[in-house]
Amino acid sequence: MNVLAASSVVQPSPHTLRGAETNVYAVGRTQTFATRIQNFDITIRATPVAYTFHYGDGSSLGPVENPGGPVARAQWGTKTATSHIYRATGTVGVTVTTIYRGEYTYNGLPYQPIAGTISVDSAPVGLTVWRAKAANVADDCAANPTGWACGMPTR
């Protein structure tokens, strides 16, 4: 059976700031597969039970049971159970490894556990880590249009 990987989601994305909390979470679901072997109708169920977050900078978290979750835009930059602080600028690929537990049933009997687990890696989510620089500007751009930061985009 082809168990699909959970998706990794990053907030904010596709850019974040060095030194700020970046929320990372997994979106997975229980998957069910039906087949017939000889005279038996078999159903296999794969349930996500743990996650390992790979932040793309060499650090990771997990395995943990909590997949994390989205936060409102006004909360971006706050710490979550699965967030990460990037210490260097650059481009990274964020992934999540999802560990699934399996169960099976046949001909309508109760589900039985399948020994072991399966780990499935998500596709990487590209993220660019930027640095922010704040400065006080004393120039009046109306009086000195060539002053520092005058004429720069405002968004």
C-alpha positions as CSV (number, residue, x, y, z in Angstrom):
1,M,0.0,0.0,0.0
2,N,1.3,3.5,-0.9
3,V,1.0,5.5,2.3
4,L,1.1,9.2,1.4
5,A,3.3,11.6,3.4
6,A,1.9,14.3,5.6
7,S,2.5,17.8,4.2
8,S,4.8,20.2,6.0
9,V,3.5,23.8,6.3
10,V,5.6,26.9,7.2
11,Q,4.4,30.2,8.6
12,P,5.4,32.7,7.4
13,S,6.2,31.4,4.0
14,P,8.0,31.5,1.6
15,H,10.1,34.0,3.6
16,T,10.9,34.2,7.3
17,L,13.3,36.3,9.5
18,R,16.5,35.1,11.1
19,G,16.1,35.1,14.9
20,A,12.3,34.9,14.8
21,E,10.1,32.0,15.6
22,T,8.9,30.3,12.4
23,N,5.9,28.1,12.8
24,V,6.2,24.6,11.2
25,Y,3.4,22.0,11.3
26,A,2.3,18.8,9.6
27,V,-1.0,18.1,7.9
28,G,-1.6,14.4,7.8
29,R,-4.6,12.1,7.9
30,T,-5.6,8.5,8.5
31,Q,-5.5,6.6,5.3
32,T,-7.6,3.5,4.4
33,F,-6.8,0.9,1.8
34,A,-9.1,-1.9,0.7
35,T,-8.1,-5.0,-1.2
36,R,-9.3,-8.6,-1.7
37,I,-6.9,-11.5,-1.1
38,Q,-8.4,-14.9,-2.1
39,N,-11.9,-14.9,-0.4
40,F,-11.1,-12.1,2.2
41,D,-12.0,-8.5,2.0
42,I,-9.2,-6.7,3.7
43,T,-9.0,-3.1,4.9
44,I,-5.7,-1.6,6.1
45,R,-5.7,1.6,8.1
46,A,-2.6,3.8,8.5
47,T,-2.8,6.4,11.3
48,P,-0.2,9.1,11.9
49,V,1.2,8.8,15.4
50,A,4.4,10.8,15.5
51,Y,6.3,13.4,13.5
52,T,9.9,14.5,13.1
53,F,10.4,18.0,11.8
54,H,13.5,18.7,9.7
55,Y,14.1,22.4,9.6
56,G,16.6,22.4,6.7
57,D,19.4,23.9,8.7
58,G,20.7,20.7,10.2
59,S,18.4,20.8,13.2
60,S,15.2,18.8,13.9
61,L,12.5,18.1,16.4
62,G,11.1,14.7,17.2
63,P,9.7,12.3,17.0
64,V,6.8,14.1,18.7
65,E,3.1,13.2,18.8
66,N,2.0,16.8,18.3
67,P,1.8,17.8,14.6
68,G,1.6,21.4,15.5
69,G,-1.0,23.6,13.8
70,P,-1.6,27.0,12.1
71,V,-1.5,30.3,13.9
72,A,-3.2,33.5,13.0
73,R,-1.2,36.0,11.0
74,A,-1.1,38.3,14.0
75,Q,0.6,35.5,15.9
76,W,3.4,34.9,13.4
77,G,6.8,35.1,15.2
78,T,5.4,33.6,18.5
79,K,6.7,30.3,19.9
80,T,4.7,27.2,19.2
81,A,5.3,23.5,20.1
82,T,6.9,22.9,16.7
83,S,8.4,26.3,15.8
84,H,12.0,26.9,15.0
85,I,14.4,29.9,15.1
86,Y,16.8,30.1,12.2
87,R,20.2,31.5,13.2
88,A,21.6,32.1,9.7
89,T,20.2,33.5,6.4
90,G,19.8,31.4,3.3
91,T,17.5,29.0,1.6
92,V,16.4,25.8,3.3
93,G,14.1,22.9,2.6
94,V,11.7,22.1,5.4
95,T,10.4,18.5,5.6
96,V,8.5,16.3,8.0
97,T,8.8,12.6,8.6
98,T,5.5,11.1,9.6
99,I,5.4,7.8,11.5
100,Y,2.3,5.7,10.8
101,R,0.8,2.8,12.8
102,G,-1.1,0.2,10.9
103,E,-4.1,-1.9,11.6
104,Y,-6.1,-4.4,9.5
105,T,-9.5,-6.0,9.4
106,Y,-10.9,-8.7,7.2
107,N,-14.5,-9.7,6.4
108,G,-15.9,-7.1,8.9
109,L,-14.0,-8.3,12.0
110,P,-12.6,-5.8,14.5
111,Y,-9.3,-4.1,13.6
112,Q,-6.1,-5.8,14.6
113,P,-2.7,-4.0,15.0
114,I,0.1,-4.6,12.5
115,A,3.5,-5.0,14.1
116,G,5.9,-2.1,13.6
117,T,5.5,1.3,12.0
118,I,6.2,3.0,8.6
119,S,8.0,6.3,8.2
120,V,7.2,8.6,5.2
121,D,9.1,11.8,4.3
122,S,7.3,14.8,2.9
123,A,8.4,16.8,-0.1
124,P,10.5,19.8,1.0
125,V,9.0,23.2,1.4
126,G,11.4,25.9,0.2
127,L,11.9,28.7,2.7
128,T,14.2,31.8,2.5
129,V,15.6,33.1,5.7
130,W,16.2,36.9,5.6
131,R,17.7,39.3,8.1
132,A,16.0,42.5,9.1
133,K,17.8,45.7,9.8
134,A,16.2,48.7,11.6
135,A,17.7,52.1,11.6
136,N,16.5,55.6,12.6
137,V,16.6,58.1,9.7
138,A,17.0,61.8,10.4
139,D,16.7,62.9,6.7
140,D,13.6,64.6,5.5
141,C,13.1,63.0,2.1
142,A,11.1,66.0,0.9
143,A,14.0,68.3,1.7
144,N,16.8,65.9,0.8
145,P,15.5,63.3,-1.8
146,T,19.0,61.6,-2.0
147,G,19.1,60.9,1.8
148,W,19.5,57.4,3.1
149,A,16.3,55.3,2.5
150,C,14.7,58.1,0.4
151,G,13.2,56.8,-2.8
152,M,13.1,53.2,-1.5
153,P,9.9,51.1,-2.0
154,T,7.5,51.6,0.9
155,R,6.1,48.1,1.1
